[in-house]
């Protein structure tokens, strides 16, 4: 949350991040950025309703990158907000292709998993990042991943990677197993292409990983399996606030590497491209 406050402050929007009582100030609270996932609000975020009662003359601005309709209503209810002014944009990431499937990368690396095919720990192309690691190991692995000259090009990680981590030039986000919800998936896809360059999100939602996920994720994956889903991207964004409209750009049917709106969208839409149909 600190990095989010720093970002708004850089845009001349004064903000503070409250995580403990000692962070509170009577005259500096103008904005609080909170984080939530579904109904599982952080304890601090849930208490913003109490905080508002102490600062009745202070306007509150709540920002979120992604939000479903049900979450919006939950936030309004929990924070006791009456007649809020809501400004929203569709959270589409048009530069990130989604739903593309690749073969198992790790199973085929072998000697190619090391720089110059030299099997030394400092030459490994793959790192890891998760909550079970010691803090020093997390910092070391993340630092290696951030350096352009580092051999680490692939980071196998859990949701812990998203906490305060901002790397603009990530090109691939690969999920092995289903996310808990469509909102969580779209937030994690947002790790890719933050510099606005083309990126790819790959999703391996194996059957056993769908047992305990939320209904919206089960429904979308079920529709994809039975062939009733017309677009993977639309299946996600239809649950978000903000209107999603796909820009139609059809292919001529004769290009070597197609860049039409179908091929740039998802693997389902790609099948509708004339280039693919003609192959």
C-alpha positions as CSV (number, residue, x, y, z in Angstrom):
1,X,0.0,0.0,0.0
2,X,2.9,2.3,0.6
3,X,3.9,2.2,-3.1
4,X,0.3,3.2,-4.0
5,X,0.4,6.2,-1.7
6,X,3.7,7.2,-3.1
7,X,2.3,7.1,-6.7
8,X,-0.7,9.3,-5.8
9,X,1.5,11.7,-3.9
10,X,3.7,12.1,-7.0
11,X,0.6,13.2,-8.8
12,X,0.1,16.0,-6.2
13,X,-2.6,14.0,-4.4
14,X,-1.7,14.0,-0.7
15,X,-2.1,10.6,0.8
16,X,-1.2,8.5,3.8
17,X,-1.2,4.8,4.5
18,X,-2.5,3.7,7.9
19,X,-1.5,0.3,9.1
20,X,-1.1,1.0,12.8
21,X,-2.7,3.5,15.2
22,X,0.7,5.3,15.5
23,X,0.3,6.2,11.8
24,X,-2.8,8.3,12.4
25,X,-2.7,12.1,12.5
26,X,-5.5,14.5,13.2
27,X,-4.7,16.9,10.4
28,X,-3.0,14.9,7.7
29,X,-5.6,12.3,6.8
30,X,-6.8,13.2,3.4
31,X,-6.8,10.0,1.6
32,X,-6.4,6.3,2.4
33,X,-5.8,3.6,-0.1
34,X,-7.0,0.2,1.0
35,X,-6.8,-3.2,-0.4
36,X,-9.4,-5.9,-0.5
37,X,-10.1,-9.2,-2.2
38,X,-13.7,-10.3,-2.4
39,X,-15.3,-10.2,1.1
40,X,-11.9,-10.8,2.8
41,X,-11.1,-7.2,3.7
42,X,-8.0,-6.4,5.6
43,X,-8.8,-5.5,9.2
44,X,-7.5,-1.9,8.7
45,X,-9.6,-1.4,5.6
46,X,-12.8,-2.6,7.4
47,X,-12.4,0.1,10.0
48,X,-12.3,3.0,7.6
49,X,-16.0,3.4,8.3
50,X,-15.1,4.2,12.0
51,X,-12.4,6.5,10.8
52,X,-14.8,8.5,8.7
53,X,-16.9,9.3,11.7
54,X,-14.0,11.1,13.3
55,X,-13.1,13.1,10.2
56,X,-16.5,14.2,9.0
57,X,-15.2,17.2,7.0
58,X,-12.5,15.3,5.1
59,X,-13.4,14.0,1.7
60,X,-12.5,10.3,1.1
61,X,-11.1,9.1,-2.2
62,X,-11.0,5.3,-2.7
63,X,-9.0,3.9,-5.6
64,X,-8.8,0.4,-7.0
65,X,-7.4,-1.0,-10.2
66,X,-10.1,-3.7,-10.4
67,X,-13.5,-4.0,-8.8
68,X,-16.5,-6.2,-9.4
69,X,-20.1,-4.9,-9.0
70,X,-20.6,-7.1,-5.9
71,X,-17.4,-5.8,-4.4
72,X,-18.4,-2.2,-5.0
73,X,-21.7,-2.7,-3.2
74,X,-19.8,-4.4,-0.3
75,X,-17.4,-1.5,0.0
76,X,-20.3,1.1,0.0
77,X,-22.1,-0.9,2.7
78,X,-19.1,-1.6,4.9
79,X,-17.8,2.0,4.8
80,X,-21.3,3.5,5.2
81,X,-21.0,5.7,2.1
82,X,-24.1,7.5,0.9
83,X,-24.5,8.7,-2.7
84,X,-20.9,8.2,-3.7
85,X,-19.5,9.7,-6.9
86,X,-18.1,6.8,-8.9
87,X,-15.8,7.2,-11.9
88,X,-14.8,4.0,-13.6
89,X,-12.9,2.9,-16.7
90,X,-12.8,-0.6,-18.1
91,X,-9.8,-2.5,-16.6
92,X,-8.9,-4.1,-19.9
93,X,-5.2,-4.6,-20.6
94,X,-5.3,-4.5,-24.4
95,X,-1.5,-5.1,-24.7
96,X,-1.7,-8.4,-22.9
97,X,-2.8,-11.4,-24.8
98,X,-4.7,-13.8,-22.5
99,X,-5.7,-17.5,-22.5
100,X,-2.7,-18.7,-24.6
101,X,-1.5,-22.2,-23.8
102,X,2.1,-23.2,-24.0
103,X,3.8,-26.6,-23.4
104,X,5.3,-27.3,-20.1
105,X,8.4,-25.1,-20.0
106,X,10.1,-26.4,-16.9
107,X,10.0,-30.1,-18.0
108,X,12.0,-29.3,-21.1
109,X,14.7,-27.0,-19.8
110,X,17.3,-29.4,-18.5
111,X,20.7,-28.0,-19.3
112,X,19.0,-25.0,-21.0
113,X,17.9,-24.0,-17.5
114,X,21.4,-22.6,-16.9
115,X,23.2,-19.7,-18.5
116,X,25.7,-21.1,-21.1
117,X,24.4,-24.6,-20.1
118,X,26.8,-24.5,-17.2
119,X,25.2,-26.1,-14.1
120,X,26.1,-23.7,-11.3
121,X,23.7,-22.1,-8.9
122,X,24.7,-18.6,-10.0
123,X,23.8,-19.5,-13.6
124,X,20.3,-20.6,-13.0
125,X,17.7,-19.0,-15.2
126,X,14.9,-19.8,-12.8
127,X,14.2,-18.3,-9.3
128,X,11.5,-18.6,-6.7
129,X,9.6,-16.1,-4.6
130,X,7.0,-17.1,-1.9
131,X,6.1,-16.4,1.7
132,X,7.9,-19.4,3.1
133,X,11.3,-18.1,2.0
134,X,13.4,-16.1,4.5
135,X,13.3,-12.4,4.0
136,X,16.9,-12.3,2.9
137,X,16.2,-15.0,0.3
138,X,13.2,-13.1,-1.0
139,X,15.2,-9.9,-1.4
140,X,18.1,-11.8,-3.0
141,X,15.9,-13.5,-5.6
142,X,13.8,-10.4,-6.3
143,X,17.0,-8.4,-6.7
144,X,18.4,-10.9,-9.2
145,X,15.2,-10.9,-11.2
146,X,15.2,-7.1,-11.4
147,X,18.8,-6.8,-12.8
148,X,18.9,-6.8,-16.6
149,X,22.3,-8.6,-16.5
150,X,21.1,-11.3,-14.1
151,X,20.6,-14.8,-15.6
152,X,17.3,-15.2,-13.7
153,X,14.6,-14.8,-16.4
154,X,11.8,-16.8,-14.9
155,X,10.4,-16.4,-11.4
156,X,8.2,-19.1,-9.9
157,X,6.1,-17.4,-7.2
158,X,3.0,-17.3,-5.2
159,X,0.7,-14.3,-4.6
160,X,3.4,-12.9,-2.2
161,X,5.0,-11.6,-5.4
162,X,2.3,-9.0,-5.8
163,X,2.8,-7.2,-2.4
164,X,4.5,-4.0,-3.2
165,X,6.4,-5.4,-6.2
166,X,6.4,-3.3,-9.4
167,X,8.4,-4.6,-12.3
168,X,7.4,-2.8,-15.5
169,X,8.9,-5.1,-18.2
170,X,7.5,-8.5,-17.3
171,X,6.4,-10.1,-20.5
172,X,4.8,-13.4,-19.4
173,X,2.5,-14.2,-16.5
174,X,1.9,-18.0,-16.3
175,X,-0.7,-19.4,-13.9
176,X,-0.4,-23.1,-13.0
177,X,-3.7,-23.9,-11.4
178,X,-6.9,-21.8,-11.1
179,X,-7.0,-18.5,-9.2
180,X,-9.7,-18.1,-6.5
181,X,-11.7,-15.7,-8.5
182,X,-11.8,-13.7,-11.7
183,X,-10.8,-10.6,-9.8
184,X,-7.7,-12.2,-8.4
185,X,-6.7,-13.5,-11.8
186,X,-7.1,-10.1,-13.5
187,X,-5.1,-8.4,-10.7
188,X,-2.3,-10.9,-11.1
189,X,-2.4,-10.7,-14.9
190,X,-1.7,-7.0,-14.3
191,X,1.9,-7.8,-13.3
192,X,2.6,-8.1,-17.1
193,X,3.3,-5.3,-19.5
194,X,3.1,-2.4,-17.1
195,X,5.3,-0.5,-19.5
196,X,2.6,-0.7,-22.2
197,X,4.5,-3.2,-24.3
198,X,2.9,-6.4,-25.7
199,X,2.8,-9.2,-23.1
200,X,1.2,-12.6,-22.7
201,X,-0.8,-14.2,-19.9
202,X,-1.0,-18.0,-19.9
203,X,-3.6,-19.9,-17.8
204,X,-3.5,-23.6,-16.9
205,X,-6.7,-24.1,-14.9
206,X,-6.4,-27.9,-14.3
207,X,-9.5,-29.7,-13.0
208,X,-8.3,-30.4,-9.5
209,X,-7.5,-26.7,-8.9
210,X,-11.1,-25.6,-9.6
211,X,-12.6,-27.5,-6.6
212,X,-12.4,-24.6,-4.1
213,X,-12.5,-21.5,-6.3
214,X,-15.4,-19.0,-6.5
215,X,-18.4,-19.5,-8.7
216,X,-17.4,-16.9,-11.3
217,X,-14.1,-18.7,-12.0
218,X,-15.8,-22.2,-12.1
219,X,-18.4,-20.8,-14.5
220,X,-15.9,-19.2,-16.9
221,X,-13.7,-22.3,-17.0
222,X,-16.7,-24.5,-17.5
223,X,-17.9,-22.4,-20.4
224,X,-14.5,-22.5,-22.0
225,X,-14.4,-26.3,-21.7
226,X,-17.9,-26.9,-23.2
227,X,-17.2,-24.3,-26.0
228,X,-19.9,-21.8,-25.1
229,X,-17.5,-19.0,-24.2
230,X,-17.1,-16.6,-27.1
231,X,-14.2,-14.6,-25.6
232,X,-12.0,-15.2,-22.6
233,X,-11.3,-11.5,-22.0
234,X,-15.0,-10.6,-22.2
235,X,-15.8,-13.5,-19.8
236,X,-13.7,-11.8,-17.2
237,X,-14.4,-8.1,-17.8
238,X,-18.1,-8.6,-17.9
239,X,-17.9,-9.0,-14.1
240,X,-16.0,-5.8,-13.6
241,X,-17.3,-2.2,-13.3
242,X,-16.6,-0.1,-16.4
243,X,-17.8,-0.8,-19.9
244,X,-15.7,-3.1,-22.1
245,X,-15.9,-2.7,-25.9
246,X,-13.6,-4.7,-28.2
247,X,-12.2,-2.6,-31.0
248,X,-13.0,-4.5,-34.2
249,X,-10.1,-4.8,-36.6
250,X,-10.4,-7.7,-39.0
251,X,-7.6,-9.4,-40.8
252,X,-7.0,-9.4,-44.5
253,X,-6.4,-13.1,-44.4
254,X,-3.0,-13.0,-46.0
255,X,-0.5,-11.8,-43.3
256,X,2.4,-13.8,-42.0
257,X,2.1,-12.6,-38.4
258,X,-1.4,-11.4,-37.7
259,X,-2.0,-8.4,-35.5
260,X,-5.7,-8.1,-35.8
261,X,-8.1,-7.6,-32.8
262,X,-8.9,-11.3,-32.7
263,X,-5.3,-12.5,-32.5
264,X,-4.4,-9.8,-29.9
265,X,-7.4,-10.7,-27.7
266,X,-7.3,-14.3,-26.6
267,X,-6.9,-17.9,-27.9
268,X,-10.7,-18.2,-28.3
269,X,-11.0,-15.1,-30.5
270,X,-7.8,-16.1,-32.4
271,X,-9.8,-19.0,-33.9
272,X,-12.1,-16.5,-35.6
273,X,-9.2,-14.8,-37.5
274,X,-9.2,-15.3,-41.2
275,X,-5.5,-16.2,-41.1
276,X,-6.1,-19.1,-38.8
277,X,-9.2,-20.2,-40.7
278,X,-7.2,-20.3,-43.9
279,X,-4.4,-22.5,-42.5
